[in-house]
Amino acid sequence: TYALDGFAGLKELFQLLNQCAPYVVLRNYEHLPKTYVIGSHGDIDLLVGCLDDVVGLLCAKKESEVVYRVRYSVVVGGEDVYFDLRSAGDGYYDKPFQTQLLAARIYNENGFYTPSADDHVHALLYHALIHKKDISADYQAKLDAAFVGVAGVRHMSHEQCCAVLDDFMVRHAYKY
């Protein structure tokens, strides 16, 4: 439909997704839909219920033939905007956690779905510790802000981050 020629803006793209497909913007959504590049984060990370449905809706083009690569481009405002499209059961997070992220999503006042506050901070913690080599400064600041008072500290050490994540994973019977 109207995605064939691309979207006028991200607002239009999210309106279509809101009507047609379960999804959640996993992180770095603070400035969406106006700005999607934040520092070193130059793509939009989505967890979707059905990858094929979302690829079709957005007329998304896979950027690599490598199976484990999940980067897609979508024409927005006449330029390519990059999305990492994750789907429930793809192994990025434990499938029950992915199911929870989608089930407990909340509608953001800026017109798209995000994880619940608790799911967001734990998904970010998992991403920073498991998917990345090091915890970036911006992620560290977000984690510190989320856990101040919980752990009784102003700055979460790597060991404290690991302990908080382990507790979360065990409490919910999620697997790494």
Secondary structure, 3 states (H helix, E strand, C coil): CCCCCCECCHHHHHHHHHHHCCEEECCCCCCCCCCCCECCECCEEEEECCHHHHHHHHCCEECCCCCCCCEEEEEECCEEEEEEEEECCCCCCCHHHHHHHHHCCEEECCCEEECCHHHHHHHHHHHHHHHCCCCCHHHHHHHHHHHCCCCCCCCCCHHHHHHHHHHHHHHCCCCC
